[in-house]
Amino acid sequence: MPLKSPRTTVKRLPKRGRYDAETVHAILDSAFICHVGFVAHGQPFVIPTGFGRDGDTLYIHGSAVSRTLKSLAEGIPMCLTVTILDGLVLARSGFHSSMNYRSVVVLGNAKPVAPEKKEHALVVISENILKGRWDEIRRPTRKELNGTTVLELPIEEASAKIRTGGPIDDEEDYAMPIWAGVVPLELKAGKPIPDERLPESIPVPSYVKRRR
Amino acid sequence: MPLKSPRTTVKRLPKRGRYDAETVHAILDSAFICHVGFVAHGQPFVIPTGFGRDGDTLYIHGSAVSRTLKSLAEGIPMCLTVTILDGLVLARSGFHSSMNYRSVVVLGNAKPVAPEKKEHALVVISENILKGRWDEIRRPTRKELNGTTVLELPIEEASAKIRTGGPIDDEEDYAMPIWAGVVPLELKAGKPIPDERLPESIPVPSYVKRRR
């Protein structure tokens, strides 16, 4: 499945660009927040939101009265970008300093998921955010489902961009007495904070502990 | 300085919206990556990049041949969004589950910084990414400065959106035997990895250790 198009071709540093579904999917599956871009009255907006992937489809959701969701539901052109920061790359010059990252850009047009697929899509999003949680929580009511808009975006036109490894300095800069290397970065989960009204008899679930 | 406009007014959950410069600046200063949105040939694009703030001005930079930077330098409408994830909010239902976050959306038009301000802007970006680094690294050459585009975006039309605290469940759901609370999230720095060609005599700098 080639996801490359003229619009998704990485022009700067083309060696960092990847267009195979396996790479794109793997990056998407390593994140649970994306930034969605769309245009309203000629002005671009970029809004963060959770997401989930099922095969070649991305799901996002929000309140049925959300401006963002309403705009996107009309099928206007959108961009969904996922960025995972892996580290600061400290070179001996600012010019060659960089970051290690994995990112994906998906272009396309979203549409509302069919009512009978809505709960499935919500499961996909929930499980992508915290695997194991859905089985434990209360099911959505009819009213909640009606108050939630879920959109699907096909992964048909996309690109991944990846940088890994240490700094690459100008040859003459290696002799400078400057520390150089990578500072790894990772979004880490801390100690869970129980809700004030949670009975002490209810332990932290294993899927929450695993998230650490 | 009121940063609120009809376009930046938070409509969904308006209590989460903030428009004072102090709040907007504090969130911007807690991040070093933003997502920039712009439109090319009717298609929105969302691209991650580093940034820095100096007073009421945001700086971003990139290669002089970058499509993104070239487009933005023309002064087309753009959106710069910063998102800091603070935690997963696990409610007893999916509907009330959420995330804790601090985000800022800045709308406006960028322009290239004057040549004599370019190095200052690069210092601002570098120091925002890793405070203390700039003083140690090699200064940019004339050729490097010419090969780098730096843009400034005024913080004139913006909004912040913040969610904090635990889940807020439907009253009847509190009796369910489901763990609920917050899983804190934080982008953490790991153990620095020295460059392969770094002499062992050069120690990890204090500003890198502090970043942990």
Chai-1 contact restraints between the chains, C-beta under 6 A:
chainA,res_idxA,chainB,res_idxB,connection_type,confidence,min_distance_angstrom,max_distance_angstrom,comment,restraint_id
A,K11,B,R67,contact,1.0,0.0,6.0,A-B,restraint_1
A,R12,B,S63,contact,1.0,0.0,6.0,A-B,restraint_2
A,R12,B,S66,contact,1.0,0.0,6.0,A-B,restraint_3
A,H35,B,H35,contact,1.0,0.0,6.0,A-B,restraint_4
A,H35,B,V46,contact,1.0,0.0,6.0,A-B,restraint_5
A,G37,B,G37,contact,1.0,0.0,6.0,A-B,restraint_6
A,G37,B,P44,contact,1.0,0.0,6.0,A-B,restraint_7
A,G37,B,V46,contact,1.0,0.0,6.0,A-B,restraint_8
A,F38,B,P44,contact,1.0,0.0,6.0,A-B,restraint_9
A,V39,B,V39,contact,1.0,0.0,6.0,A-B,restraint_10
A,V39,B,P44,contact,1.0,0.0,6.0,A-B,restraint_11
A,Q43,B,P77,contact,1.0,0.0,6.0,A-B,restraint_12
A,P44,B,G37,contact,1.0,0.0,6.0,A-B,restraint_13
A,P44,B,F38,contact,1.0,0.0,6.0,A-B,restraint_14
A,P44,B,V39,contact,1.0,0.0,6.0,A-B,restraint_15
A,P44,B,P44,contact,1.0,0.0,6.0,A-B,restraint_16
A,P44,B,C79,contact,1.0,0.0,6.0,A-B,restraint_17
A,F45,B,C79,contact,1.0,0.0,6.0,A-B,restraint_18
A,V46,B,H35,contact,1.0,0.0,6.0,A-B,restraint_19
A,V46,B,G37,contact,1.0,0.0,6.0,A-B,restraint_20
A,V46,B,V46,contact,1.0,0.0,6.0,A-B,restraint_21
A,V46,B,C79,contact,1.0,0.0,6.0,A-B,restraint_22
A,V46,B,T81,contact,1.0,0.0,6.0,A-B,restraint_23
A,P48,B,T83,contact,1.0,0.0,6.0,A-B,restraint_24
A,P48,B,S103,contact,1.0,0.0,6.0,A-B,restraint_25
A,S63,B,R12,contact,1.0,0.0,6.0,A-B,restraint_26
A,S66,B,R12,contact,1.0,0.0,6.0,A-B,restraint_27
A,R67,B,K11,contact,1.0,0.0,6.0,A-B,restraint_28
A,P77,B,Q43,contact,1.0,0.0,6.0,A-B,restraint_29
A,C79,B,P44,contact,1.0,0.0,6.0,A-B,restraint_30
A,C79,B,F45,contact,1.0,0.0,6.0,A-B,restraint_31
A,C79,B,V46,contact,1.0,0.0,6.0,A-B,restraint_32
A,T81,B,V46,contact,1.0,0.0,6.0,A-B,restraint_33
A,T83,B,P48,contact,1.0,0.0,6.0,A-B,restraint_34
A,R92,B,R138,contact,1.0,0.0,6.0,A-B,restraint_35
A,S93,B,I137,contact,1.0,0.0,6.0,A-B,restraint_36
A,S93,B,R138,contact,1.0,0.0,6.0,A-B,restraint_37
A,G94,B,S126,contact,1.0,0.0,6.0,A-B,restraint_38
A,G94,B,I137,contact,1.0,0.0,6.0,A-B,restraint_39
A,G94,B,P140,contact,1.0,0.0,6.0,A-B,restraint_40
A,F95,B,P140,contact,1.0,0.0,6.0,A-B,restraint_41
A,F95,B,E144,contact,1.0,0.0,6.0,A-B,restraint_42
A,S103,B,P48,contact,1.0,0.0,6.0,A-B,restraint_43
A,S126,B,G94,contact,1.0,0.0,6.0,A-B,restraint_44
A,E136,B,I178,contact,1.0,0.0,6.0,A-B,restraint_45
A,I137,B,S93,contact,1.0,0.0,6.0,A-B,restraint_46
A,I137,B,G94,contact,1.0,0.0,6.0,A-B,restraint_47
A,R138,B,R92,contact,1.0,0.0,6.0,A-B,restraint_48
A,R138,B,S93,contact,1.0,0.0,6.0,A-B,restraint_49
A,R138,B,D173,contact,1.0,0.0,6.0,A-B,restraint_50
A,P140,B,G94,contact,1.0,0.0,6.0,A-B,restraint_51
A,P140,B,F95,contact,1.0,0.0,6.0,A-B,restraint_52
A,E144,B,F95,contact,1.0,0.0,6.0,A-B,restraint_53
A,G166,B,D195,contact,1.0,0.0,6.0,A-B,restraint_54
A,P167,B,D195,contact,1.0,0.0,6.0,A-B,restraint_55
A,D173,B,R138,contact,1.0,0.0,6.0,A-B,restraint_56
A,Y174,B,R197,contact,1.0,0.0,6.0,A-B,restraint_57
A,I178,B,E136,contact,1.0,0.0,6.0,A-B,restraint_58
A,W179,B,I202,contact,1.0,0.0,6.0,A-B,restraint_59
A,W179,B,P205,contact,1.0,0.0,6.0,A-B,restraint_60
A,A180,B,D195,contact,1.0,0.0,6.0,A-B,restraint_61
A,A180,B,L198,contact,1.0,0.0,6.0,A-B,restraint_62
A,G181,B,P192,contact,1.0,0.0,6.0,A-B,restraint_63
A,G181,B,I193,contact,1.0,0.0,6.0,A-B,restraint_64
A,G181,B,P194,contact,1.0,0.0,6.0,A-B,restraint_65
A,G181,B,D195,contact,1.0,0.0,6.0,A-B,restraint_66
A,V182,B,I193,contact,1.0,0.0,6.0,A-B,restraint_67
A,V183,B,A189,contact,1.0,0.0,6.0,A-B,restraint_68
A,V183,B,P192,contact,1.0,0.0,6.0,A-B,restraint_69
A,P184,B,G190,contact,1.0,0.0,6.0,A-B,restraint_70
A,L185,B,L187,contact,1.0,0.0,6.0,A-B,restraint_71
A,L185,B,A189,contact,1.0,0.0,6.0,A-B,restraint_72
A,E186,B,K188,contact,1.0,0.0,6.0,A-B,restraint_73
A,L187,B,L185,contact,1.0,0.0,6.0,A-B,restraint_74
A,L187,B,L187,contact,1.0,0.0,6.0,A-B,restraint_75
A,K188,B,E186,contact,1.0,0.0,6.0,A-B,restraint_76
A,K188,B,K188,contact,1.0,0.0,6.0,A-B,restraint_77
A,A189,B,V183,contact,1.0,0.0,6.0,A-B,restraint_78
A,A189,B,L185,contact,1.0,0.0,6.0,A-B,restraint_79
A,G190,B,P184,contact,1.0,0.0,6.0,A-B,restraint_80
A,P192,B,G181,contact,1.0,0.0,6.0,A-B,restraint_81
A,P192,B,V183,contact,1.0,0.0,6.0,A-B,restraint_82
A,I193,B,G181,contact,1.0,0.0,6.0,A-B,restraint_83
A,I193,B,V182,contact,1.0,0.0,6.0,A-B,restraint_84
A,P194,B,G181,contact,1.0,0.0,6.0,A-B,restraint_85
A,D195,B,G166,contact,1.0,0.0,6.0,A-B,restraint_86
A,D195,B,P167,contact,1.0,0.0,6.0,A-B,restraint_87
A,D195,B,A180,contact,1.0,0.0,6.0,A-B,restraint_88
A,D195,B,G181,contact,1.0,0.0,6.0,A-B,restraint_89
A,R197,B,Y174,contact,1.0,0.0,6.0,A-B,restraint_90
A,L198,B,A180,contact,1.0,0.0,6.0,A-B,restraint_91
A,I202,B,W179,contact,1.0,0.0,6.0,A-B,restraint_92
A,P205,B,W179,contact,1.0,0.0,6.0,A-B,restraint_93
